[in-house]
Amino acid sequence: MPQTKSAKKALRRDRRREATNKLVRQGLKKALKLARKKVSSKNLTQADRALDMAAKKGVIPKKRADRLKSRLAKLVETDKLATATKVKRAKKRG
Protein backbone atom coordinates (compact mmCIF):
# COMPACT_ATOMS: atom_id res chain seq x y z
CA MET A 1 0.00 0.00 0.00
CA PRO A 2 1.17 3.54 -0.70
CA GLN A 3 2.63 5.43 2.24
CA THR A 4 2.94 9.04 1.13
CA LYS A 5 0.10 11.38 0.32
CA SER A 6 1.16 11.74 -3.34
CA ALA A 7 1.39 7.96 -3.74
CA LYS A 8 -2.15 7.60 -2.41
CA LYS A 9 -3.38 10.19 -4.89
CA ALA A 10 -1.52 8.43 -7.70
CA LEU A 11 -3.17 5.13 -6.78
CA ARG A 12 -6.63 6.73 -6.91
CA ARG A 13 -5.82 8.33 -10.27
CA ASP A 14 -4.48 5.06 -11.67
CA ARG A 15 -7.61 3.17 -10.60
CA ARG A 16 -9.85 5.74 -12.31
CA ARG A 17 -7.80 5.56 -15.50
CA GLU A 18 -7.80 1.78 -15.39
CA ALA A 19 -11.60 1.73 -15.21
CA THR A 20 -11.93 4.18 -18.11
CA ASN A 21 -9.41 2.29 -20.24
CA LYS A 22 -11.18 -0.98 -19.53
CA LEU A 23 -14.50 0.42 -20.80
CA VAL A 24 -12.87 1.82 -23.94
CA ARG A 25 -11.04 -1.46 -24.57
CA GLN A 26 -14.24 -3.50 -24.14
CA GLY A 27 -16.17 -1.26 -26.53
CA LEU A 28 -13.35 -1.47 -29.05
CA LYS A 29 -13.18 -5.26 -28.86
CA LYS A 30 -16.95 -5.56 -29.28
CA ALA A 31 -17.01 -3.21 -32.28
CA LEU A 32 -14.11 -5.01 -33.99
CA LYS A 33 -15.68 -8.43 -33.51
CA LEU A 34 -18.99 -7.21 -34.93
CA ALA A 35 -17.30 -5.53 -37.90
CA ARG A 36 -15.37 -8.70 -38.76
CA LYS A 37 -18.33 -11.04 -38.24
CA LYS A 38 -20.98 -9.02 -40.08
CA VAL A 39 -19.19 -7.01 -42.73
CA SER A 40 -21.11 -3.83 -43.55
CA SER A 41 -20.39 -0.14 -43.88
CA LYS A 42 -22.41 0.62 -40.72
CA ASN A 43 -20.35 -1.78 -38.62
CA LEU A 44 -17.17 -0.44 -40.22
CA THR A 45 -18.13 3.10 -39.20
CA GLN A 46 -18.74 2.03 -35.61
CA ALA A 47 -15.42 0.20 -35.49
CA ASP A 48 -13.64 3.26 -36.93
CA ARG A 49 -15.14 5.46 -34.23
CA ALA A 50 -14.13 3.02 -31.50
CA LEU A 51 -10.59 2.80 -32.88
CA ASP A 52 -10.27 6.59 -33.10
CA MET A 53 -11.55 7.01 -29.55
CA ALA A 54 -9.16 4.39 -28.18
CA ALA A 55 -6.24 6.04 -29.98
CA LYS A 56 -7.27 9.49 -28.77
CA LYS A 57 -7.44 8.31 -25.17
CA GLY A 58 -4.08 6.57 -25.49
CA VAL A 59 -5.44 3.05 -24.95
CA ILE A 60 -3.86 1.91 -28.23
CA PRO A 61 -1.26 3.64 -30.43
CA LYS A 62 -2.53 5.76 -33.33
CA LYS A 63 -0.62 3.72 -35.92
CA ARG A 64 -2.26 0.51 -34.68
CA ALA A 65 -5.69 2.12 -35.01
CA ASP A 66 -4.86 3.21 -38.56
CA ARG A 67 -3.63 -0.27 -39.48
CA LEU A 68 -6.76 -1.96 -38.11
CA LYS A 69 -9.02 0.53 -39.90
CA SER A 70 -7.23 -0.18 -43.16
CA ARG A 71 -7.65 -3.93 -42.74
CA LEU A 72 -11.35 -3.56 -41.93
CA ALA A 73 -11.86 -1.39 -45.01
CA LYS A 74 -10.25 -4.10 -47.14
CA LEU A 75 -12.70 -6.63 -45.69
CA VAL A 76 -15.63 -4.46 -46.72
CA GLU A 77 -14.23 -4.01 -50.24
CA THR A 78 -13.68 -7.75 -50.75
CA ASP A 79 -17.17 -8.43 -49.41
CA LYS A 80 -18.66 -5.95 -51.89
CA LEU A 81 -16.75 -7.59 -54.76
CA ALA A 82 -17.92 -11.04 -53.71
CA THR A 83 -21.52 -9.87 -53.50
CA ALA A 84 -21.33 -8.20 -56.92
CA THR A 85 -19.89 -11.35 -58.45
CA LYS A 86 -22.67 -13.48 -56.96
CA VAL A 87 -25.31 -11.11 -58.32
CA LYS A 88 -23.78 -11.17 -61.83
CA ARG A 89 -23.65 -14.97 -61.85
CA ALA A 90 -27.24 -15.20 -60.65
CA LYS A 91 -28.39 -12.85 -63.43
CA LYS A 92 -26.54 -14.86 -66.08
CA ARG A 93 -28.20 -18.07 -64.96
CA GLY A 94 -31.53 -16.39 -65.23
PDB file as gemmi writes it, atoms N, CA and C in Angstrom:
CRYST1    1.000    1.000    1.000  90.00  90.00  90.00 P 1                      
ATOM      1  N   MET A   1       0.839  -1.198   0.000  1.00  0.00           N  
ATOM      2  CA  MET A   1       0.000   0.000   0.000  1.00  0.00           C  
ATOM      3  C   MET A   1       0.875   1.249   0.000  1.00  0.00           C  
ATOM      4  N   PRO A   2       0.392   2.303  -0.647  1.00  0.00           N  
ATOM      5  CA  PRO A   2       1.168   3.539  -0.699  1.00  0.00           C  
ATOM      6  C   PRO A   2       1.263   4.190   0.684  1.00  0.00           C  
ATOM      7  N   GLN A   3       2.392   4.805   0.939  1.00  0.00           N  
ATOM      8  CA  GLN A   3       2.627   5.427   2.242  1.00  0.00           C  
ATOM      9  C   GLN A   3       2.432   6.936   2.197  1.00  0.00           C  
ATOM     10  N   THR A   4       2.988   7.578   1.182  1.00  0.00           N  
ATOM     11  CA  THR A   4       2.940   9.035   1.129  1.00  0.00           C  
ATOM     12  C   THR A   4       1.610   9.517   0.544  1.00  0.00           C  
ATOM     13  N   LYS A   5       1.348  10.778   0.793  1.00  0.00           N  
ATOM     14  CA  LYS A   5       0.105  11.381   0.319  1.00  0.00           C  
ATOM     15  C   LYS A   5       0.038  11.376  -1.216  1.00  0.00           C  
ATOM     16  N   SER A   6       1.148  11.693  -1.869  1.00  0.00           N  
ATOM     17  CA  SER A   6       1.161  11.738  -3.335  1.00  0.00           C  
ATOM     18  C   SER A   6       0.997  10.338  -3.926  1.00  0.00           C  
ATOM     19  N   ALA A   7       1.538   9.338  -3.256  1.00  0.00           N  
ATOM     20  CA  ALA A   7       1.390   7.961  -3.737  1.00  0.00           C  
ATOM     21  C   ALA A   7      -0.059   7.502  -3.624  1.00  0.00           C  
ATOM     22  N   LYS A   8      -0.734   7.942  -2.572  1.00  0.00           N  
ATOM     23  CA  LYS A   8      -2.154   7.597  -2.408  1.00  0.00           C  
ATOM     24  C   LYS A   8      -2.996   8.241  -3.512  1.00  0.00           C  
ATOM     25  N   LYS A   9      -2.677   9.499  -3.814  1.00  0.00           N  
ATOM     26  CA  LYS A   9      -3.384  10.192  -4.893  1.00  0.00           C  
ATOM     27  C   LYS A   9      -3.121   9.502  -6.233  1.00  0.00           C  
ATOM     28  N   ALA A  10      -1.879   9.096  -6.448  1.00  0.00           N  
ATOM     29  CA  ALA A  10      -1.520   8.429  -7.696  1.00  0.00           C  
ATOM     30  C   ALA A  10      -2.278   7.110  -7.844  1.00  0.00           C  
ATOM     31  N   LEU A  11      -2.433   6.395  -6.745  1.00  0.00           N  
ATOM     32  CA  LEU A  11      -3.168   5.132  -6.784  1.00  0.00           C  
ATOM     33  C   LEU A  11      -4.632   5.372  -7.160  1.00  0.00           C  
ATOM     34  N   ARG A  12      -5.241   6.408  -6.569  1.00  0.00           N  
ATOM     35  CA  ARG A  12      -6.634   6.730  -6.909  1.00  0.00           C  
ATOM     36  C   ARG A  12      -6.748   7.098  -8.389  1.00  0.00           C  
ATOM     37  N   ARG A  13      -5.811   7.917  -8.856  1.00  0.00           N  
ATOM     38  CA  ARG A  13      -5.815   8.331 -10.265  1.00  0.00           C  
ATOM     39  C   ARG A  13      -5.657   7.127 -11.181  1.00  0.00           C  
ATOM     40  N   ASP A  14      -4.737   6.243 -10.846  1.00  0.00           N  
ATOM     41  CA  ASP A  14      -4.485   5.058 -11.674  1.00  0.00           C  
ATOM     42  C   ASP A  14      -5.701   4.142 -11.720  1.00  0.00           C  
ATOM     43  N   ARG A  15      -6.399   4.016 -10.623  1.00  0.00           N  
ATOM     44  CA  ARG A  15      -7.606   3.173 -10.604  1.00  0.00           C  
ATOM     45  C   ARG A  15      -8.706   3.764 -11.479  1.00  0.00           C  
ATOM     46  N   ARG A  16      -8.856   5.082 -11.448  1.00  0.00           N  
ATOM     47  CA  ARG A  16      -9.848   5.744 -12.307  1.00  0.00           C  
ATOM     48  C   ARG A  16      -9.490   5.533 -13.777  1.00  0.00           C  
ATOM     49  N   ARG A  17      -8.240   5.734 -14.113  1.00  0.00           N  
ATOM     50  CA  ARG A  17      -7.796   5.562 -15.499  1.00  0.00           C  
ATOM     51  C   ARG A  17      -7.953   4.118 -15.953  1.00  0.00           C  
ATOM     52  N   GLU A  18      -7.669   3.195 -15.056  1.00  0.00           N  
ATOM     53  CA  GLU A  18      -7.800   1.776 -15.387  1.00  0.00           C  
ATOM     54  C   GLU A  18      -9.248   1.441 -15.730  1.00  0.00           C  
ATOM     55  N   ALA A  19     -10.183   1.985 -14.952  1.00  0.00           N  
ATOM     56  CA  ALA A  19     -11.601   1.725 -15.206  1.00  0.00           C  
ATOM     57  C   ALA A  19     -12.030   2.312 -16.552  1.00  0.00           C  
ATOM     58  N   THR A  20     -11.587   3.538 -16.844  1.00  0.00           N  
ATOM     59  CA  THR A  20     -11.926   4.183 -18.110  1.00  0.00           C  
ATOM     60  C   THR A  20     -11.346   3.407 -19.285  1.00  0.00           C  
ATOM     61  N   ASN A  21     -10.072   3.035 -19.164  1.00  0.00           N  
ATOM     62  CA  ASN A  21      -9.410   2.295 -20.243  1.00  0.00           C  
ATOM     63  C   ASN A  21     -10.072   0.950 -20.478  1.00  0.00           C  
ATOM     64  N   LYS A  22     -10.527   0.324 -19.405  1.00  0.00           N  
ATOM     65  CA  LYS A  22     -11.182  -0.977 -19.530  1.00  0.00           C  
ATOM     66  C   LYS A  22     -12.477  -0.844 -20.331  1.00  0.00           C  
ATOM     67  N   LEU A  23     -13.257   0.193 -20.054  1.00  0.00           N  
ATOM     68  CA  LEU A  23     -14.504   0.422 -20.800  1.00  0.00           C  
ATOM     69  C   LEU A  23     -14.221   0.680 -22.278  1.00  0.00           C  
ATOM     70  N   VAL A  24     -13.218   1.509 -22.552  1.00  0.00           N  
ATOM     71  CA  VAL A  24     -12.867   1.822 -23.935  1.00  0.00           C  
ATOM     72  C   VAL A  24     -12.408   0.561 -24.650  1.00  0.00           C  
ATOM     73  N   ARG A  25     -11.570  -0.234 -23.973  1.00  0.00           N  
ATOM     74  CA  ARG A  25     -11.041  -1.464 -24.573  1.00  0.00           C  
ATOM     75  C   ARG A  25     -12.158  -2.467 -24.856  1.00  0.00           C  
ATOM     76  N   GLN A  26     -13.114  -2.579 -23.931  1.00  0.00           N  
ATOM     77  CA  GLN A  26     -14.241  -3.502 -24.136  1.00  0.00           C  
ATOM     78  C   GLN A  26     -15.094  -3.066 -25.319  1.00  0.00           C  
ATOM     79  N   GLY A  27     -15.386  -1.774 -25.400  1.00  0.00           N  
ATOM     80  CA  GLY A  27     -16.169  -1.258 -26.527  1.00  0.00           C  
ATOM     81  C   GLY A  27     -15.456  -1.469 -27.850  1.00  0.00           C  
ATOM     82  N   LEU A  28     -14.146  -1.273 -27.846  1.00  0.00           N  
ATOM     83  CA  LEU A  28     -13.346  -1.471 -29.047  1.00  0.00           C  
ATOM     84  C   LEU A  28     -13.381  -2.929 -29.481  1.00  0.00           C  
ATOM     85  N   LYS A  29     -13.195  -3.830 -28.543  1.00  0.00           N  
ATOM     86  CA  LYS A  29     -13.180  -5.256 -28.856  1.00  0.00           C  
ATOM     87  C   LYS A  29     -14.530  -5.702 -29.430  1.00  0.00           C  
ATOM     88  N   LYS A  30     -15.602  -5.215 -28.831  1.00  0.00           N  
ATOM     89  CA  LYS A  30     -16.949  -5.561 -29.280  1.00  0.00           C  
ATOM     90  C   LYS A  30     -17.200  -5.044 -30.709  1.00  0.00           C  
ATOM     91  N   ALA A  31     -16.801  -3.808 -30.961  1.00  0.00           N  
ATOM     92  CA  ALA A  31     -17.006  -3.207 -32.282  1.00  0.00           C  
ATOM     93  C   ALA A  31     -16.189  -3.940 -33.346  1.00  0.00           C  
ATOM     94  N   LEU A  32     -14.953  -4.304 -33.024  1.00  0.00           N  
ATOM     95  CA  LEU A  32     -14.111  -5.007 -33.989  1.00  0.00           C  
ATOM     96  C   LEU A  32     -14.661  -6.393 -34.312  1.00  0.00           C  
ATOM     97  N   LYS A  33     -15.117  -7.094 -33.287  1.00  0.00           N  
ATOM     98  CA  LYS A  33     -15.681  -8.426 -33.514  1.00  0.00           C  
ATOM     99  C   LYS A  33     -16.909  -8.342 -34.412  1.00  0.00           C  
ATOM    100  N   LEU A  34     -17.780  -7.373 -34.138  1.00  0.00           N  
ATOM    101  CA  LEU A  34     -18.991  -7.215 -34.929  1.00  0.00           C  
ATOM    102  C   LEU A  34     -18.652  -6.850 -36.376  1.00  0.00           C  
ATOM    103  N   ALA A  35     -17.679  -5.958 -36.550  1.00  0.00           N  
ATOM    104  CA  ALA A  35     -17.299  -5.527 -37.904  1.00  0.00           C  
ATOM    105  C   ALA A  35     -16.707  -6.686 -38.711  1.00  0.00           C  
ATOM    106  N   ARG A  36     -15.965  -7.563 -38.049  1.00  0.00           N  
ATOM    107  CA  ARG A  36     -15.375  -8.701 -38.759  1.00  0.00           C  
ATOM    108  C   ARG A  36     -16.403  -9.791 -39.031  1.00  0.00           C  
ATOM    109  N   LYS A  37     -17.334  -9.970 -38.102  1.00  0.00           N  
ATOM    110  CA  LYS A  37     -18.331 -11.039 -38.238  1.00  0.00           C  
ATOM    111  C   LYS A  37     -19.387 -10.676 -39.282  1.00  0.00           C  
ATOM    112  N   LYS A  38     -19.959  -9.495 -39.144  1.00  0.00           N  
ATOM    113  CA  LYS A  38     -20.984  -9.024 -40.080  1.00  0.00           C  
ATOM    114  C   LYS A  38     -20.426  -7.818 -40.814  1.00  0.00           C  
ATOM    115  N   VAL A  39     -19.865  -8.061 -41.971  1.00  0.00           N  
ATOM    116  CA  VAL A  39     -19.190  -7.013 -42.731  1.00  0.00           C  
ATOM    117  C   VAL A  39     -20.227  -6.097 -43.376  1.00  0.00           C  
ATOM    118  N   SER A  40     -20.236  -4.839 -42.940  1.00  0.00           N  
ATOM    119  CA  SER A  40     -21.107  -3.832 -43.548  1.00  0.00           C  
ATOM    120  C   SER A  40     -20.507  -2.460 -43.288  1.00  0.00           C  
ATOM    121  N   SER A  41     -20.951  -1.485 -44.047  1.00  0.00           N  
ATOM    122  CA  SER A  41     -20.390  -0.141 -43.879  1.00  0.00           C  
ATOM    123  C   SER A  41     -20.790   0.464 -42.528  1.00  0.00           C  
ATOM    124  N   LYS A  42     -21.965   0.115 -42.030  1.00  0.00           N  
ATOM    125  CA  LYS A  42     -22.405   0.624 -40.725  1.00  0.00           C  
ATOM    126  C   LYS A  42     -21.498   0.102 -39.611  1.00  0.00           C  
ATOM    127  N   ASN A  43     -21.222  -1.199 -39.638  1.00  0.00           N  
ATOM    128  CA  ASN A  43     -20.349  -1.782 -38.624  1.00  0.00           C  
ATOM    129  C   ASN A  43     -18.922  -1.256 -38.756  1.00  0.00           C  
ATOM    130  N   LEU A  44     -18.502  -1.000 -39.994  1.00  0.00           N  
ATOM    131  CA  LEU A  44     -17.174  -0.440 -40.218  1.00  0.00           C  
ATOM    132  C   LEU A  44     -17.076   0.958 -39.605  1.00  0.00           C  
ATOM    133  N   THR A  45     -18.117   1.754 -39.764  1.00  0.00           N  
ATOM    134  CA  THR A  45     -18.127   3.099 -39.204  1.00  0.00           C  
ATOM    135  C   THR A  45     -18.041   3.055 -37.686  1.00  0.00           C  
ATOM    136  N   GLN A  46     -18.793   2.150 -37.067  1.00  0.00           N  
ATOM    137  CA  GLN A  46     -18.745   2.029 -35.612  1.00  0.00           C  
ATOM    138  C   GLN A  46     -17.363   1.586 -35.140  1.00  0.00           C  
ATOM    139  N   ALA A  47     -16.756   0.665 -35.852  1.00  0.00           N  
ATOM    140  CA  ALA A  47     -15.421   0.200 -35.486  1.00  0.00           C  
ATOM    141  C   ALA A  47     -14.396   1.329 -35.653  1.00  0.00           C  
ATOM    142  N   ASP A  48     -14.537   2.120 -36.712  1.00  0.00           N  
ATOM    143  CA  ASP A  48     -13.635   3.257 -36.928  1.00  0.00           C  
ATOM    144  C   ASP A  48     -13.727   4.253 -35.779  1.00  0.00           C  
ATOM    145  N   ARG A  49     -14.940   4.528 -35.347  1.00  0.00           N  
ATOM    146  CA  ARG A  49     -15.138   5.461 -34.231  1.00  0.00           C  
ATOM    147  C   ARG A  49     -14.499   4.917 -32.958  1.00  0.00           C  
ATOM    148  N   ALA A  50     -14.701   3.631 -32.708  1.00  0.00           N  
ATOM    149  CA  ALA A  50     -14.134   3.019 -31.499  1.00  0.00           C  
ATOM    150  C   ALA A  50     -12.607   3.045 -31.549  1.00  0.00           C  
ATOM    151  N   LEU A  51     -12.044   2.772 -32.731  1.00  0.00           N  
ATOM    152  CA  LEU A  51     -10.586   2.804 -32.877  1.00  0.00           C  
ATOM    153  C   LEU A  51     -10.041   4.219 -32.676  1.00  0.00           C  
ATOM    154  N   ASP A  52     -10.715   5.206 -33.260  1.00  0.00           N  
ATOM    155  CA  ASP A  52     -10.271   6.588 -33.098  1.00  0.00           C  
ATOM    156  C   ASP A  52     -10.335   7.029 -31.643  1.00  0.00           C  
ATOM    157  N   MET A  53     -11.399   6.635 -30.953  1.00  0.00           N  
ATOM    158  CA  MET A  53     -11.552   7.011 -29.549  1.00  0.00           C  
ATOM    159  C   MET A  53     -10.466   6.365 -28.697  1.00  0.00           C  
ATOM    160  N   ALA A  54     -10.195   5.097 -28.946  1.00  0.00           N  
ATOM    161  CA  ALA A  54      -9.160   4.393 -28.181  1.00  0.00           C  
ATOM    162  C   ALA A  54      -7.789   5.021 -28.426  1.00  0.00           C  
ATOM    163  N   ALA A  55      -7.518   5.408 -29.664  1.00  0.00           N  
ATOM    164  CA  ALA A  55      -6.236   6.041 -29.981  1.00  0.00           C  
ATOM    165  C   ALA A  55      -6.147   7.422 -29.333  1.00  0.00           C  
ATOM    166  N   LYS A  56      -7.251   8.149 -29.357  1.00  0.00           N  
ATOM    167  CA  LYS A  56      -7.265   9.489 -28.772  1.00  0.00           C  
ATOM    168  C   LYS A  56      -7.018   9.437 -27.270  1.00  0.00           C  
ATOM    169  N   LYS A  57      -7.590   8.441 -26.614  1.00  0.00           N  
ATOM    170  CA  LYS A  57      -7.435   8.312 -25.166  1.00  0.00           C  
ATOM    171  C   LYS A  57      -6.118   7.640 -24.777  1.00  0.00           C  
ATOM    172  N   GLY A  58      -5.371   7.159 -25.775  1.00  0.00           N  
ATOM    173  CA  GLY A  58      -4.080   6.568 -25.489  1.00  0.00           C  
ATOM    174  C   GLY A  58      -4.142   5.102 -25.082  1.00  0.00           C  
ATOM    175  N   VAL A  59      -5.294   4.463 -25.299  1.00  0.00           N  
ATOM    176  CA  VAL A  59      -5.438   3.050 -24.952  1.00  0.00           C  
ATOM    177  C   VAL A  59      -4.645   2.192 -25.936  1.00  0.00           C  
ATOM    178  N   ILE A  60      -4.679   2.578 -27.221  1.00  0.00           N  
ATOM    179  CA  ILE A  60      -3.860   1.907 -28.235  1.00  0.00           C  
ATOM    180  C   ILE A  60      -3.110   2.995 -29.013  1.00  0.00           C  
ATOM    181  N   PRO A  61      -1.989   2.643 -29.629  1.00  0.00           N  
ATOM    182  CA  PRO A  61      -1.263   3.638 -30.427  1.00  0.00           C  
ATOM    183  C   PRO A  61      -2.027   4.033 -31.686  1.00  0.00           C  
ATOM    184  N   LYS A  62      -1.827   5.258 -32.154  1.00  0.00           N  
ATOM    185  CA  LYS A  62      -2.528   5.763 -33.331  1.00  0.00           C  
ATOM    186  C   LYS A  62      -2.227   4.919 -34.571  1.00  0.00           C  
ATOM    187  N   LYS A  63      -0.986   4.511 -34.741  1.00  0.00           N  
ATOM    188  CA  LYS A  63      -0.619   3.715 -35.918  1.00  0.00           C  
ATOM    189  C   LYS A  63      -1.335   2.372 -35.924  1.00  0.00           C  
ATOM    190  N   ARG A  64      -1.537   1.783 -34.753  1.00  0.00           N  
ATOM    191  CA  ARG A  64      -2.257   0.512 -34.683  1.00  0.00           C  
ATOM    192  C   ARG A  64      -3.707   0.716 -35.085  1.00  0.00           C  
ATOM    193  N   ALA A  65      -4.307   1.818 -34.631  1.00  0.00           N  
ATOM    194  CA  ALA A  65      -5.686   2.121 -35.009  1.00  0.00           C  
ATOM    195  C   ALA A  65      -5.800   2.289 -36.520  1.00  0.00           C  
ATOM    196  N   ASP A  66      -4.848   3.005 -37.109  1.00  0.00           N  
ATOM    197  CA  ASP A  66      -4.864   3.207 -38.562  1.00  0.00           C  
ATOM    198  C   ASP A  66      -4.732   1.882 -39.311  1.00  0.00           C  
ATOM    199  N   ARG A  67      -3.847   1.024 -38.823  1.00  0.00           N  
ATOM    200  CA  ARG A  67      -3.632  -0.270 -39.477  1.00  0.00           C  
ATOM    201  C   ARG A  67      -4.887  -1.129 -39.414  1.00  0.00           C  
ATOM    202  N   LEU A  68      -5.535  -1.158 -38.260  1.00  0.00           N  
ATOM    203  CA  LEU A  68      -6.757  -1.956 -38.114  1.00  0.00           C  
ATOM    204  C   LEU A  68      -7.887  -1.402 -38.978  1.00  0.00           C  
ATOM    205  N   LYS A  69      -7.989  -0.076 -39.050  1.00  0.00           N  
ATOM    206  CA  LYS A  69      -9.016   0.531 -39.896  1.00  0.00           C  
ATOM    207  C   LYS A  69      -8.793   0.178 -41.359  1.00  0.00           C  
ATOM    208  N   SER A  70      -7.551   0.175 -41.774  1.00  0.00           N  
ATOM    209  CA  SER A  70      -7.226  -0.180 -43.155  1.00  0.00           C  
ATOM    210  C   SER A  70      -7.625  -1.622 -43.453  1.00  0.00           C  
ATOM    211  N   ARG A  71      -7.318  -2.522 -42.534  1.00  0.00           N  
ATOM    212  CA  ARG A  71      -7.650  -3.928 -42.741  1.00  0.00           C  
ATOM    213  C   ARG A  71      -9.158  -4.158 -42.763  1.00  0.00           C  
ATOM    214  N   LEU A  72      -9.887  -3.431 -41.924  1.00  0.00           N  
ATOM    215  CA  LEU A  72     -11.345  -3.559 -41.929  1.00  0.00           C  
ATOM    216  C   LEU A  72     -11.929  -3.039 -43.241  1.00  0.00           C  
ATOM    217  N   ALA A  73     -11.378  -1.942 -43.742  1.00  0.00           N  
ATOM    218  CA  ALA A  73     -11.860  -1.387 -45.012  1.00  0.00           C  
ATOM    219  C   ALA A  73     -11.640  -2.379 -46.144  1.00  0.00           C  
ATOM    220  N   LYS A  74     -10.507  -3.086 -46.117  1.00  0.00           N  
ATOM    221  CA  LYS A  74     -10.250  -4.102 -47.138  1.00  0.00           C  
ATOM    222  C   LYS A  74     -11.276  -5.216 -47.065  1.00  0.00           C  
ATOM    223  N   LEU A  75     -11.673  -5.599 -45.855  1.00  0.00           N  
ATOM    224  CA  LEU A  75     -12.697  -6.629 -45.689  1.00  0.00           C  
ATOM    225  C   LEU A  75     -14.001  -6.208 -46.341  1.00  0.00           C  
ATOM    226  N   VAL A  76     -14.384  -4.960 -46.144  1.00  0.00           N  
ATOM    227  CA  VAL A  76     -15.634  -4.457 -46.716  1.00  0.00           C  
ATOM    228  C   VAL A  76     -15.545  -4.455 -48.239  1.00  0.00           C  
ATOM    229  N   GLU A  77     -14.404  -4.035 -48.782  1.00  0.00           N  
ATOM    230  CA  GLU A  77     -14.235  -4.007 -50.239  1.00  0.00           C  
ATOM    231  C   GLU A  77     -14.319  -5.410 -50.835  1.00  0.00           C  
ATOM    232  N   THR A  78     -13.647  -6.381 -50.224  1.00  0.00           N  
ATOM    233  CA  THR A  78     -13.684  -7.746 -50.753  1.00  0.00           C  
ATOM    234  C   THR A  78     -15.084  -8.328 -50.629  1.00  0.00           C  
ATOM    235  N   ASP A  79     -15.799  -7.957 -49.572  1.00  0.00           N  
ATOM    236  CA  ASP A  79     -17.170  -8.433 -49.412  1.00  0.00           C  
ATOM    237  C   ASP A  79     -18.077  -7.852 -50.495  1.00  0.00           C  
ATOM    238  N   LYS A  80     -17.869  -6.581 -50.825  1.00  0.00           N  
ATOM    239  CA  LYS A  80     -18.662  -5.954 -51.893  1.00  0.00           C  
ATOM    240  C   LYS A  80     -18.386  -6.621 -53.236  1.00  0.00           C  
ATOM    241  N   LEU A  81     -17.113  -6.927 -53.498  1.00  0.00           N  
ATOM    242  CA  LEU A  81     -16.754  -7.588 -54.755  1.00  0.00           C  
ATOM    243  C   LEU A  81     -17.385  -8.981 -54.833  1.00  0.00           C  
ATOM    244  N   ALA A  82     -17.346  -9.700 -53.736  1.00  0.00           N  
ATOM    245  CA  ALA A  82     -17.917 -11.044 -53.713  1.00  0.00           C  
ATOM    246  C   ALA A  82     -19.422 -10.986 -53.937  1.00  0.00           C  
ATOM    247  N   THR A  83     -20.080 -10.024 -53.332  1.00  0.00           N  
ATOM    248  CA  THR A  83     -21.524  -9.868 -53.496  1.00  0.00           C  
ATOM    249  C   THR A  83     -21.864  -9.511 -54.942  1.00  0.00           C  
ATOM    250  N   ALA A  84     -21.094  -8.607 -55.533  1.00  0.00           N  
ATOM    251  CA  ALA A  84     -21.335  -8.196 -56.919  1.00  0.00           C  
ATOM    252  C   ALA A  84     -21.152  -9.378 -57.873  1.00  0.00           C  
ATOM    253  N   THR A  85     -20.148 -10.184 -57.605  1.00  0.00           N  
ATOM    254  CA  THR A  85     -19.894 -11.353 -58.454  1.00  0.00           C  
ATOM    255  C   THR A  85     -21.046 -12.347 -58.355  1.00  0.00           C  
ATOM    256  N   LYS A  86     -21.547 -12.558 -57.153  1.00  0.00           N  
ATOM    257  CA  LYS A  86     -22.672 -13.482 -56.955  1.00  0.00           C  
ATOM    258  C   LYS A  86     -23.906 -12.988 -57.698  1.00  0.00           C  
ATOM    259  N   VAL A  87     -24.148 -11.686 -57.649  1.00  0.00           N  
ATOM    260  CA  VAL A  87     -25.312 -11.107 -58.322  1.00  0.00           C  
ATOM    261  C   VAL A  87     -25.186 -11.276 -59.830  1.00  0.00           C  
ATOM    262  N   LYS A  88     -23.986 -11.017 -60.381  1.00  0.00           N  
ATOM    263  CA  LYS A  88     -23.780 -11.174 -61.834  1.00  0.00           C  
ATOM    264  C   LYS A  88     -24.008 -12.618 -62.264  1.00  0.00           C  
ATOM    265  N   ARG A  89     -23.493 -13.551 -61.489  1.00  0.00           N  
ATOM    266  CA  ARG A  89     -23.650 -14.973 -61.848  1.00  0.00           C  
ATOM    267  C   ARG A  89     -25.118 -15.385 -61.777  1.00  0.00           C  
ATOM    268  N   ALA A  90     -25.827 -14.870 -60.783  1.00  0.00           N  
ATOM    269  CA  ALA A  90     -27.240 -15.204 -60.647  1.00  0.00           C  
ATOM    270  C   ALA A  90     -28.041 -14.654 -61.823  1.00  0.00           C  
ATOM    271  N   LYS A  91     -27.698 -13.456 -62.292  1.00  0.00           N  
ATOM    272  CA  LYS A  91     -28.391 -12.852 -63.433  1.00  0.00           C  
ATOM    273  C   LYS A  91     -28.135 -13.627 -64.720  1.00  0.00           C  
ATOM    274  N   LYS A  92     -26.882 -14.096 -64.882  1.00  0.00           N  
ATOM    275  CA  LYS A  92     -26.544 -14.865 -66.081  1.00  0.00           C  
ATOM    276  C   LYS A  92     -27.348 -16.163 -66.154  1.00  0.00           C  
ATOM    277  N   ARG A  93     -27.490 -16.783 -65.009  1.00  0.00           N  
ATOM    278  CA  ARG A  93     -28.204 -18.072 -64.961  1.00  0.00           C  
ATOM    279  C   ARG A  93     -29.696 -17.895 -65.215  1.00  0.00           C  
ATOM    280  N   GLY A  94     -30.155 -16.702 -64.905  1.00  0.00           N  
ATOM    281  CA  GLY A  94     -31.534 -16.385 -65.226  1.00  0.00           C  
ATOM    282  C   GLY A  94     -32.467 -16.699 -64.164  1.00  0.00           C  
TER     283      GLY A  94                                                      
END                                                                             
